[in-house]
Amino acid sequence: MRAPDAVRRVRVPVPVDVPLTLRPLQRGAADPTVRAVPEGVWLTLRVPDQGAPAGSPGRPTSLLVSGAREAAGPGTVVTARAWGPGARAAVASVERLLGVDDAGWDAFDALLHPDSSAPALPRHVREARRTRAGLRLPAAGALSGQLITVVLEQKVTHDQARHGWRTLVRLAARIDDDGPAPGPVPAGMLPPPSPAAVLRIPSWDWHARAWVQPAQSRTVLEVARRAASIDRLGAAVAPGDTAGIAALARRLESLPGIGPWTTAEALQRSHGAADLVAVGDYHLAQFVGQVLTGRRTDDAGMLRLLEPWAGHRQRVVRMIGLSGERKQAFGPKLAPADHRGY
């Protein structure tokens, strides 16, 4: 393995499950920008030059993050290795990436205590917190990039969304002409697309090659046009600032094609948003109702059920997802229509 351009080992005082924490950043097993491997998790990034203003375009950098539990005590030794011009900045921000400074988990655990005023969560949900204590909420930054990936997931199947993201990355890579991601990355990994490259993708490629619907491509292009200002807004809000993140979500929702579902999904990844819930999700409200009450519910019902956990609603949702309960299936699985040849 080629020697990294920067290495950092840091002891954090909490358990951190690196693959589990970073899993929401990966769009399928073949994601060209995030890849879990036995030695850790690879991410390709665009890191602005040191001293550049917030929102400046970045240069391709690769990051490999791994974690090992301490032999004694609850802490974790995190190792970050990076290659490329932004290597030092990438390893310096690993605590933010992994959400290790998020003190909200202590408050959440206090609500789980039997003496708490919060209603008791089902046993298998509480057990998920105990057995998955290394889960953190990632804060990867790059808000405009997170918005683009989430827009590609609007009202489509997973297969469509994953295909659209992979194709977008590959089309943009040819335009950016950066070559493969730096360092000994797994085969097929590429830098994330720059906003400039996204804007130069031919209009016909969005539908014919990327399987992206016109409304989605219009929104992606709008985000790319405003990427610098979006990233400046994102950089001004710290992970863990629940009020600031909520205000940022409202500002983002003023953009055409961006609604509460999109902002929640993006800010959960860019800022570790602990209280934003993806209202409007095709499955989420029904599943939350099923797990918490035994009955499916709608968005309004989900928000009522989660209200006692205000400030931590996304933590509850993550625990529900890790509880082992399966969503009840009703009706046939949605099959996407493929009109790319027309």
C-alpha positions in Angstrom: 0.0 0.0 0.0 1.3 3.4 -1.0 2.3 5.4 2.1 -0.4 7.9 3.1 0.2 11.7 2.8 -1.2 12.1 6.4 -1.9 9.8 9.3 -3.7 10.5 12.5 -4.5 8.2 15.4 -6.8 9.6 18.1 -8.3 8.1 21.2 -11.9 9.0 21.6 -13.6 8.3 25.0 -16.7 6.6 23.5 -17.3 3.4 21.6 -17.4 4.1 17.8 -18.4 1.5 15.3 -16.9 3.1 12.1 -18.7 1.0 9.5 -22.1 1.3 11.2 -21.7 5.0 11.7 -20.6 5.8 8.1 -23.1 3.4 6.5 -25.6 6.1 5.7 -23.0 7.9 3.5 -22.7 4.9 1.2 -25.2 4.6 -1.7 -25.1 0.9 -2.3 -22.3 -1.6 -2.4 -20.9 -0.2 -5.7 -20.9 3.5 -4.6 -17.8 5.0 -6.3 -17.2 7.4 -3.4 -17.7 5.3 -0.2 -16.7 1.8 0.2 -16.6 -0.5 3.3 -13.7 -3.0 3.3 -12.3 -5.3 6.0 -9.6 -2.7 7.0 -12.1 0.2 7.4 -14.2 2.6 5.3 -12.8 4.4 2.3 -14.3 7.8 1.3 -13.3 10.0 -1.6 -13.7 13.7 -0.9 -13.1 17.2 -2.4 -11.2 19.2 0.2 -10.7 23.0 -0.3 -7.2 24.3 -0.1 -6.1 25.6 3.3 -7.3 29.1 3.9 -9.8 29.0 1.0 -13.2 30.6 1.8 -16.0 28.2 2.8 -17.8 26.9 -0.3 -14.6 26.9 -2.4 -14.3 24.0 -4.8 -12.1 21.2 -3.4 -9.4 18.9 -4.8 -9.7 15.1 -4.8 -8.6 13.4 -1.6 -9.1 9.9 -0.3 -9.6 8.9 3.3 -9.5 5.5 5.0 -11.0 5.4 8.5 -10.8 2.5 10.9 -11.5 2.0 14.6 -10.4 -0.4 17.3 -12.0 -0.8 20.8 -9.6 -0.3 23.7 -8.8 -3.4 25.6 -10.0 -1.7 28.8 -12.7 0.9 29.0 -15.3 2.1 26.5 -13.0 4.2 24.3 -12.0 3.7 20.7 -8.7 4.3 18.9 -9.6 5.8 15.5 -7.0 5.8 12.7 -7.4 8.0 9.7 -5.1 7.8 6.7 -5.4 10.1 3.7 -3.9 10.6 0.3 -4.0 13.7 -1.9 -3.7 17.4 -1.6 -6.4 17.6 1.2 -4.9 14.8 3.3 -4.1 16.8 6.4 -7.4 18.5 6.5 -9.2 15.2 6.0 -7.6 13.5 8.9 -8.0 16.6 11.1 -11.8 16.4 10.8 -12.3 12.7 11.6 -13.9 13.4 14.9 -16.6 15.5 13.2 -17.0 12.9 10.5 -17.7 10.2 13.1 -19.8 12.4 15.4 -17.7 11.6 18.4 -18.2 15.1 19.9 -22.0 14.8 19.9 -22.8 15.0 23.6 -26.5 14.4 22.8 -26.1 10.7 23.2 -25.7 11.1 27.0 -29.0 13.0 27.1 -30.7 10.3 25.0 -29.4 7.5 27.2 -30.9 9.4 30.2 -34.3 9.4 28.5 -34.0 5.6 28.1 -33.6 5.2 31.9 -36.6 3.6 33.6 -36.9 6.7 35.9 -37.2 9.0 32.9 -40.4 10.8 32.1 -40.2 9.7 28.5 -42.4 6.7 27.5 -40.5 3.4 27.4 -39.4 2.3 24.0 -40.1 -1.4 23.1 -37.5 -3.7 24.5 -35.9 -4.7 21.2 -35.4 -1.0 20.4 -33.7 -0.4 23.8 -31.7 -3.5 23.3 -30.5 -2.1 19.9 -29.0 0.9 21.8 -27.2 -1.4 24.2 -25.8 -3.8 21.6 -25.0 -1.0 19.0 -23.4 1.5 21.5 -20.8 2.3 18.8 -23.4 4.0 16.6 -22.8 7.7 16.1 -24.5 10.2 13.7 -22.0 11.1 10.9 -21.3 14.7 10.0 -19.6 14.6 6.7 -20.0 18.2 5.7 -20.2 18.9 1.9 -23.8 19.9 2.2 -24.3 20.6 -1.5 -23.0 17.1 -2.4 -25.2 15.5 0.1 -28.2 17.3 -1.3 -27.4 16.1 -4.8 -27.2 12.5 -3.7 -30.5 12.8 -1.8 -32.3 14.5 -4.7 -31.4 11.5 -6.9 -33.4 9.4 -4.4 -36.6 11.4 -4.6 -39.7 9.3 -5.4 -37.7 6.5 -7.1 -36.6 3.0 -6.3 -33.3 2.2 -4.7 -32.1 0.7 -8.0 -32.9 3.9 -9.9 -31.2 6.1 -7.2 -28.1 4.0 -7.0 -27.7 3.8 -10.8 -28.2 7.5 -11.1 -25.5 8.3 -8.5 -23.0 5.9 -10.0 -23.6 7.3 -13.5 -23.4 10.9 -12.3 -20.1 10.3 -10.6 -18.6 8.6 -13.7 -19.9 11.2 -16.2 -18.6 14.0 -14.0 -15.2 12.3 -13.6 -14.7 12.4 -17.3 -15.4 16.2 -17.3 -13.4 16.9 -14.2 -10.5 14.9 -15.7 -9.0 14.3 -12.2 -8.3 10.6 -12.9 -8.9 8.0 -10.3 -9.1 8.9 -6.7 -5.7 9.3 -5.1 -4.1 6.5 -3.1 -4.6 2.8 -3.0 -8.4 3.0 -3.1 -10.5 -0.1 -4.0 -11.0 -0.5 -7.8 -13.6 1.7 -9.3 -13.5 4.5 -6.7 -13.6 8.1 -8.1 -13.7 11.6 -6.6 -17.2 13.0 -6.0 -18.4 15.2 -8.8 -17.5 18.9 -8.7 -20.5 21.3 -9.1 -18.8 22.6 -12.3 -18.7 19.2 -13.8 -22.4 18.5 -12.9 -23.4 21.6 -14.7 -21.6 20.5 -17.9 -23.2 17.0 -18.1 -25.2 17.0 -21.4 -28.9 17.2 -20.9 -29.7 14.0 -22.7 -27.3 12.0 -20.5 -29.4 12.7 -17.4 -32.3 10.5 -18.6 -30.8 8.3 -21.3 -27.8 7.2 -19.3 -28.3 8.1 -15.6 -32.1 7.2 -15.4 -32.7 10.5 -13.7 -36.1 12.1 -14.2 -36.4 15.7 -15.5 -37.6 17.1 -12.2 -34.7 15.5 -10.4 -32.1 16.8 -12.9 -33.5 20.3 -12.7 -33.1 20.3 -8.9 -29.6 18.8 -9.1 -28.6 21.5 -11.5 -30.0 24.2 -9.3 -28.1 22.8 -6.3 -24.9 22.7 -8.4 -25.4 26.3 -9.5 -25.8 27.4 -5.8 -23.2 25.0 -4.4 -20.8 27.6 -3.1 -23.5 29.5 -1.2 -25.1 26.3 0.1 -21.8 25.1 1.4 -21.1 28.4 3.1 -24.5 28.2 4.8 -23.7 24.7 5.9 -20.2 25.6 7.2 -21.7 28.2 9.4 -23.8 25.7 11.4 -22.1 23.3 13.8 -23.1 19.6 14.1 -25.2 19.3 17.2 -26.7 22.7 16.9 -30.3 21.5 16.8 -31.8 25.0 16.4 -29.3 26.1 13.8 -29.8 22.9 11.8 -33.6 23.4 11.9 -33.1 27.0 10.6 -30.8 25.8 7.9 -33.3 23.2 6.8 -36.0 25.9 6.4 -33.6 28.0 4.3 -32.8 25.0 2.1 -36.5 24.3 1.6 -36.8 27.7 -0.2 -34.9 26.1 -3.2 -37.1 24.7 -6.0 -37.5 20.9 -5.6 -36.2 20.8 -2.0 -38.6 19.8 0.7 -38.6 18.5 4.3 -37.7 14.9 3.2 -34.7 16.0 1.2 -33.4 18.4 3.8 -33.7 15.9 6.6 -31.9 13.1 4.7 -29.1 15.5 3.6 -28.6 17.2 7.0 -28.6 13.8 8.8 -25.4 13.1 6.7 -23.8 16.5 6.5 -24.5 17.6 10.1 -25.4 14.6 12.1 -28.9 16.1 12.6 -30.2 14.3 15.6 -33.7 15.7 15.5 -34.7 15.8 11.8 -37.0 13.1 10.7 -37.6 12.3 7.0 -41.3 13.4 6.7 -42.7 12.2 3.4 -40.7 9.0 3.3 -42.5 6.1 1.5 -42.0 3.6 4.3 -40.7 5.4 7.4 -43.9 6.6 9.2 -45.6 3.2 8.7 -42.6 1.4 10.1 -42.2 3.7 13.1 -45.9 3.2 13.9 -45.6 -0.6 13.6 -42.6 -0.8 15.9 -43.8 1.6 18.6 -47.5 0.7 18.7 -48.0 -2.4 16.6 -50.0 -0.4 14.0 -49.0 1.5 10.9 -49.4 5.3 11.0 -48.9 8.3 8.8 -46.5 11.3 9.1 -48.6 13.1 11.6 -48.9 10.0 13.7 -45.2 9.4 13.5 -44.4 12.9 14.7 -46.8 12.5 17.6 -45.2 9.2 18.6 -41.7 10.8 18.5 -42.6 14.1 20.2 -41.5 12.9 23.7 -38.1 12.4 22.2 -37.8 15.9 20.8 -34.1 16.7 20.2 -33.4 13.0 19.6 -36.0 11.9 17.1 -33.5 10.7 14.6 -31.7 8.7 17.2 -34.9 6.9 17.9 -35.4 6.3 14.2 -31.9 4.8 13.9 -32.5 2.5 16.9 -35.8 1.4 15.3 -33.9 0.6 12.1 -31.4 -1.5 14.1 -34.0 -3.3 16.2 -34.2 -6.3 14.0 -37.9 -5.9 13.3 -38.9 -6.2 9.7 -41.4 -3.9 8.0 -44.7 -5.6 7.3 -45.3 -6.0 3.5 -48.6 -5.0 2.0 -49.1 -5.3 -1.8 -46.6 -5.9 -4.6 -43.2 -4.4 -4.6 -42.9 -1.2 -6.7 -41.2 -1.9 -10.0 -39.7 1.1 -11.8 -40.7 1.9 -15.4 -37.6 2.2 -17.6 -38.1 4.6 -20.5 -34.5 5.4 -21.2 -34.7 4.0 -24.7 -37.4 6.5 -25.7 
